[in-house]
Amino acid sequence: MKLRIRQFLSRSGFFKSKKEVNDALIEGSITLSGNELVKSPSYQFNPKKKNVYYNGKLIKPFRKDVYVVMNKPRGYLSATKLSEEEKNFGKKSVFELLTDIDFRTKKTLVCAGRLDENTTGLLIITNDGDLVNTITNPDNNITKKYKVFLDKPLSRDDIRRITEGVTIKLEEEGRIIPYKTKKCKIEVLPNNQVFITISEGKKREVKRIFEAVNNNVLSLERVAIGSLYIDKLDINEGEYKLVDKDFIIEKLGIKNIK
């Protein structure tokens, strides 16, 4: 698989910032096998076929598989890096909470299915790309269960429409397009609360599903992915724990992955 050279260098853990990566490229310090000079951050290559050197020193791809389950708190973004604008507005990233994970490892991690800033609950964070792709691919039908506090009760017709699939608006490549959601499951709870279980993860999909039946989500918590339930992990909001890959594979019912 091809990677942009800037992406490879950023993930290597060799550089402390994007500026250091860009400076190294601009200064002509990055070469590939055969003494090929690379200056363009967007240059693509296959790391399995070519080595990368910084001032003649081999940069080995950093690989230390890490699997984190987190109880995400409200007010944190699932972004690996914050923009300058986000920083200026005092935004925070969930990766700031990973205080026991070293800097180099942390730079390789991504969220396997993001949560919005004010959505709480279960978040899986890892640097295992195959696992991330497996969890986020809707064709694998890995369910995500959410507890939703609504503005008003759902009618029987609302429940029927949601479970059968409603049309929501999605933004793709700057265009707004209609999208029919997959069938899902609704469990009604007291006090305008429901559980909703979906098998896909379009951007803000849960909130848009309820908007389609003229309701508003007041709070949203992801309580489970597959049979991995947040309340069985013994972690409070804002806390996390390291687990092994087999634990996640078993709980999510994943097959055909090494």
N, C-alpha and C positions, 0 to 999 in steps of 0.2 A: 504494500500500500504506500502510495506517495504522500509525503508531508511537505509543507512549506518549511524552508530552512529556519525561518523565525520561530515557527511552532516547535520544531525539533530542539532548537537552542533554548527556548523558554522552558520546555519540559525537562531538559537535561538536569536542571538544578545547578548548573555550572555558573549561571549568571544571576545576580540578585534582582535585576529589574529589566523591563522592556528597553529602557534607555541603554543599558549595558549591552544588550543584544544588538540593538541598532548601531551603536558606536562600533562594535566589533566588526559588523558588516561593512559599514562605511569606511573604516580604516583599513580594510583589506586584510583583516586578521583571520578570516574564515576560508578554509580551502577544503576540497573534497579529495578523494582518492585520485591519484594521477596529477596532483598539484593543481587541480582546477579551482580557480579563484571565484568566489561567490560574493557578490555585493548586494544583490536584490533580495529583500526580505520575502518576496513572494515566490522565489525560485523553488521549484518542486523537485524532489528526488526520492529514491527508495532507500531508506536507512539500512535495509538488509543487503543491499548491493554496493553501497558506497560508504566509506568511513568519513567522519567529519573531524577536522583539525582546527584548533585555535592556536595561532602562532606556532604551528608545527606539533602541538600537543594533542594527542587523540582524545576526543570527547566521547566517552562511552555512554550509550543510552542508559539512563537511570531507570532501574526497575526494582521496586520493592512493593509487592502486592499488599495493599492495605484495604480493609473492609470496615467501614464505620456505619453504625446505626445511630441516628441522632433524633432526639425529641426537639424539633425545631421550635424556637420561641417566636412570638409575634415581633415584628419590627426588624427582621433580618432578611436580607436578600440571599438568594441561592446562587449568586454570581461568584465565579472564582476570582474575578478582579472587579473592582469598582472604578467607574469613570471619575475623572476629576470633578465633574459636576455633581455626581453622587456623593463624593467625599465632602465637597463644599456644603452640601445639604445635610451632612451628618449621617449619611446612610451607613449601615453596617452589613457585613457579610457573615454568613454562617461559618466560613472558614476561620474567622477570628476566634471562634469558640474552641477550635481544635488546639488547645494549648499544650497538649502532651505529644503532639506530632511535630517532628523537626521540619525546619524550613524547606529543605530540599524535597522531602517527601510530600509536603503539603502542596507544593507547586504542581505536582503531577495529578492531584485529585480533582474529580468532577462529581457533580450530583447526578445520580441515576433517576432522573425525573424531578424537575424543580418544583418548588412550592413558592407561591407569591409571597410578597413581603409580610403581609398580615395573616397568612395562613400558617397554622401550627401543625405539629405532629410528625409523623414518621418520615425520615429522610435517609436514604442510603447514599453514602459517599464512598467512592472507590477510585482506583486508577486502573482497574481491570476493564479495558475497553470492550472486550467480548461480553462481559456481564452487563455493562451499561447498555449495549446495543440490544441484548436479549430482553432486559427489563423494559426498555422504552419502545421496542418494536410492537405495535398494536396487533400484528399477526400472531403473536405468541399468547394473546389473551390472558395476560397476567393481570389479575383484578386489583383495583385500588378502592379502598373503602373509606368514605369520609363521613364525619358527623357534621351536620349542617344546622345552624340556628337561623330560622327564616323570619321574615317580617310578618308573615301571616300564615294561617294553616293552608295546607293543600287540599283541594277538593278531590273527589274521586276521579273526576275527568282530568285534573292536573296529573294525578298519579298515573293514570292510564296513558296519557300522552307522553310523559317522561319515560316510562318503562318501555314504550314502543319505539321511542326515538323522536326527538323534536328537531326542527331546523334552527340552527344558530348561525351567527355571522362570525366568520374567521378572517383574519388578515393574513394574506400570503403575498409576498413580494410587492407590498404596497397597495394591494387590491383587496377590497372586501368581497368575500364570496360566501354564498350560502352553503351550509354543511349539515347533513342529516346525521345525528348522533346514533351510535349503536344502541341496541337494546340494553337496558340496565335494570338494576334491582333497587326498590325503595322499601325501607322499613320505617313506619311512622312511629315517632316517640312523643311523649307528652311535651307541652309547652312550645309548640311550633318548631320542634326539632325532628330531624329525620336522619337515617343512615341512607347513603346512596353508594352503590357499588358499580363501578364502571370498569371497562376493560381496555380503555384507550386513555390518552392524556393530552388532548389538544389544549392550547394555551387558554387559561381561565375557563375551561370547559364547564366545570361544575356550576360556577356562577352564571354562565351564559345559559345553561340548561334551565335554571330556575327563572331567569329573566324572560325566557321564551314562554313561560306560563304566568307572566306578570307578577313575579314575586322577587324579593331581594334577599340575598345572603347577608346576614349580619355578622356571622362568624363561621369559620371553616377549619376543621381539623382532619388531617389524614390519620386514620386510626389503624389502617392495615394495608399491607401490600401482600397479596396472596394470603397465606396463613401466618404471616409475620405481623403480630399485633403489638402496638406500642405499649399497651398496658401490661404485657407479659415480659417486657424487657427491663423493668425496674430502673428506668431512667426518668428523672424529672425533666420538666421543660427547661431547655438550655443545656442539658447534659447529653453525653454520648458514651458509647462503649465500642471497643474493638472486638470484632467477631471474626470467625474464619469463613472461608468461601463455602465450605460444605454446609454450614449452618444456613446461609442465605439460600443456597440452591435447594436444600430440603424444604425450607419454609415457603419458598416461592414455587415449588413444584417444577423446577427447571430440569429439562432433560437435554441430552445431546450437547453438553458443554463440558469442556475439560476443566 
